[in-house]
Amino acid sequence: MIPEVIVLSVLIFLLAKMMPGDPFSGMITPQTSAAQMHRLKLEAGLYDPWYVQYWHWVVRLFHGDLGMSYQFHTPVAHLIKSRAMNTLWLSLLTVILSYALAIPLGLIAGRYEDSKKDKAIQIYNYISYAIPAFVVYLLGLWFFGYILGWFPTSGSVSLGADGFWAVFFSRIAHMILPAILMALLSTTGVVQYLRSEIIDAKRQDYVKTARAKGVREKKVFSKHIFRNSLLPIAAFAGYSITGLLGGSIFIETVFSYPGMGLLFVNSITNRDYAVITVLVLLFGVLNLIGTLLSDIILSIVDPRIRIE
């Protein structure tokens, strides 16, 4: 993972520098002189060679200095910290709802293979996989937010919320609709893999042996089939855990939810290089950690991996 992180950081830094414009392009007004722009760029070190700028950036990272946001005029570390909590709670609720929906659907589809229930779940799976996410988000926002008025349409907390419980329930109200919409579209992988694992497990010799011994069908399914079909859940678990801080660009942009995804989009729009480079590096590191966690969880769930 160490060389991967180093290569990733170099690529991210170079790509950020290759973007058109610079962090001060949006500050130009009729009153801005060329000398002022030159002084700002000189103070920011933008005239240094790229490898010098990269080295200074890495040294500051190791000292906990992630830079200063040109857009918000605040340290990047504080900015990310304030947005990360919003993303964390939204993603956590989404993961809970997603697994609460995906596991029962996968169990039903696998247990009642080729039945009407299985076919209905497969149709839902195909639709949720094929339909563009932003279309669902926009339709959900329009219908449930504006037409019915059941949920807030922007922000993370209502302006009038005062006190712990008022703020708490306001946060929940702002998260419910985007979390449900994301959960409905994120069940495809878990449902499909769990269904396949259950269908394969039903044909294994240990299941046939348990049935031949007279074990009740309910116990055969819960103790033998289900327990041995949890590998896809373990495989996705690592990415789900690290994805809690990754956020969702589409859902946060559509709902104007102040999280990591919306911060990333705004940073690109405003050429806020300090925020862009740190966020992309953070997302890349989280993805690598997710791969590692998935391998560890799989080795815990499946003893055969540890033996090998």
N, C-alpha and C positions, 0 to 999 in steps of 0.2 A: 504493500500500500504506500510505502514511503516514496519510492520513485514515481509512482503514479500521481501522488499529490504534487511532487515537484514539477513534473511535466505539465500537469493540469494548471498549476499556478502560472507557469511561463506562458502557456497558450492563452489563458484568460487575460493576462496583463497585455500581451501583444495585440490580441483582438480588440481589447478596450481602446488601445492607443490608435488602432487603425480605423476606428469609427470616425465618421465625418464630424467636423467641428471640434470644439473643446469645451471644458466646463464653463468658460466665461462667455461663450457665444451668446447665450440668452441675456447677458447683462449689458449688451451694447445698446446704447440710446443715442439720440442725436447729440447729447452733451458729452458722451464718452470720447475721450481723445485717444489717439494711437499710443501716446506715452503712458497713459493709465493702463491700457490693456497690456502693454509690454511689461510694465512693472508687476502686474498681477501674475502674469505667466512666469516671470523671472523668480518671484517669491515662491511660486508653486513648484519650481524646478522643471517646468515643461520644456526648457531648452536643453536640458541635459540629455546625453545619449540614453537610449531605452534601457540598456543594461544597468546604468547607474540609477535610473529611476526605479527599476525593478529591485535592485539591491536595497535601496532606501526603503522601499515599500515592505520588503520581507523583514528587514530589521525592525521596522515599526510594528509589524504584525507580532513578532516574538516578544515585543515589549508591551503588548496589549493596546497599542495605538493603531486603530484601524483607519485613521484619517478623519478628515472633516468633510461633512457633506456641504457641497457648494450650494445646493438647492435649499436645504433647511437650516444652514448655518449652525449646525450642532454636530458633536462627535458621532461618527458612524456607529460606534459601539452602543451609545445611548439610544440612537434611533432604532437600531435593530432590536435591542432589548425591549423597547416599548411596543414594537410591532410583533415580535415573536410570541408574546403571551396571547395576543388576539388570535394569531394563527394556530398556536398550540391548542387552545380550547376548542376552536372550530374544527380542527383536524381530529382531535380526540373524540368529539361527539360524532363526527363523520365515520371514523373507524368503528366505533361501537355500533352505530346504526347499520353500517355496511355488513359487519360480521353477523349481527343479529338477524339480518335479512338473508344473507348469502348461505349461512350454514343450514338453516331449515330448508331452503329451496334446493340446495345440493343434496341433502339427505332424502327429501321426497323424490327428486328426479332420479336418483340412483336406486332407491329402494323399489320404486314403482316404474321400472324401465319400460319404455314404449307405451305407457298408459296415457290417458288424456291429461293427467296431471303433469307427467314428464314432458309431453309435447307442448303444453301451455307454458311451462317454465322455459323450454328451449326457445319458443317464440319470443318470450320476454327477453331472454338472453341475447338473441340476435338483434332485436330492436335496440336494446340499451347499448349494445356494442357498436351498432352502425350509425345511430343518430348522432349528429354533432352536439357536443356538450353545451356549447354556448346557446344553441337553439332551445334546449330544454331549460337552461337558466333564464333566458329572456322570457320565454313563455310562462315559466313559474313565477317570475317577478311580476310580470304584467297581470296574470290572472289572480294569484293569491295575494299579491302586494297592493296592486292598484285597483283591480276590479272588486275583489272581495274585501280587501283591507284587513286581512287576518294577521299579516306580519309586517314589520317595518321594512322599508325598501332601501335603506342605506345606513351606514355607520355601524358601530358596535355597541353603543350605549346611548340611550335617549338623553337629550340635553337636560330635561327636567328631573332626571333620576337623582335622588339624594338619599344617602344612607346605604349601609351594606346590603340589605335585602332588596332595596329598590334597584340598586345597581346590578345585583346578582340576577334578579328576574328580568331586568332589561337586557342584560347580556344574553341570557337564554333565549329571549324572544327574538333577538337579532340573529341568533345562530341557527334556530330550528329550521327555517325554510332552506337556506343554502346547504345545511348539513344533510337534510333529507334528499334534496335534489342530487347532491354529489353521491350520497350513498346508493341511490337508485341506479346510478350509472357506473358504479365501481364494483359491482358484485360479479361481473362476468367471469373473471378468472377463477375466483374461489368456487363459484357454482359449477363451472365446467370441470375443473380438476377434481373437485370433491365427488361429483357425479361419476366421473370415469374411474376414480379409485374405488368407489363403492361397488360399481359394476364388476370391476376386476376382482375385488375381494370376495364377492359372492360365489365366484367360481373356483376359489382356492381350495386345496385339499383340507386345510384345517377347519374350514367352514363346513365342508361336507362331513368331516369326522364328527364335529360337534352335533350336527343334525342327526347323524346316524346313532349317536349316543342318546338321543332323545332330549337334548337341550331345547328349551322353549325358544320359539322363533324370535321373540322379543329380546331374550338374553343373547342369542346368537348375534343379532344385529347390533345391540348396544355394546357388548363386551368384546366381540371378535371383529366384526366388520367395521364398525364406526371407529374404534380405537386404532385400527390399522389403516384407516383412510384419512388420518389427520395430517399426513405429510404435506399436502398442498397448503394447508393452513399454516404450518410451520414455515414453509418456503416463502410465503407472502408476509409473515409476521415481521421479519427484520426490516423490510422496506416500509411496512406500515408504521413501525415505531419511529424510524428516522424521518419518514415522510411527514410526521407531525409538525416539524418546523419548516418544511419546504413550502407549504401553502399551495394555493391553487390560483394561478394567474387569472383564469377565466372567471371563476366564481367571485373572487374578490374584486375584480374589475367591474363585473356586471352589478354587483350589490354595493359597490363603493365601500367595501369592508376594509378597514385600515390594518391590513396584515402584510406578511412578507411578499406575497404575490403582487399586490397593488403597489407596494414600495418598489419592487423590481421594475414594473412597467413605467412608473413615474420617473425612476432614475434613468432609464434608457431614453425616455422622451426628453428629459432635461440635461442629458449628457453628464450626469453626475457620476464620474468615473470612479471615485472612491467607493461609493455605495455599490455600483455595478460589479466591480472586481471582487469585493468582499462577499457579496451575495452569491455570485456564481461559484466562487471557491467554496463557500459554505455548502451550497447545494451539491457540488461534486463530492466533497468530503462526506456529507451525509449519505450519498448514494454508495460510496465505498464502505462506509460503516454498516449500512443496511445489508450489503452483500456478506460482510463478515458475520453479522448477527444472524442472518438466515442460515449460514453454514453451521454456526454454533448451535442454534435451536434445532436444526435438523439432526445434528449428531446426538443431541439430548433425547429427541423423540424417537429416533431410529437407532437402536444399538448396533445394527449392521455397519453403519458408517464408522462408528468408533472402532469396531473390530478391524475393518479394512484399513 
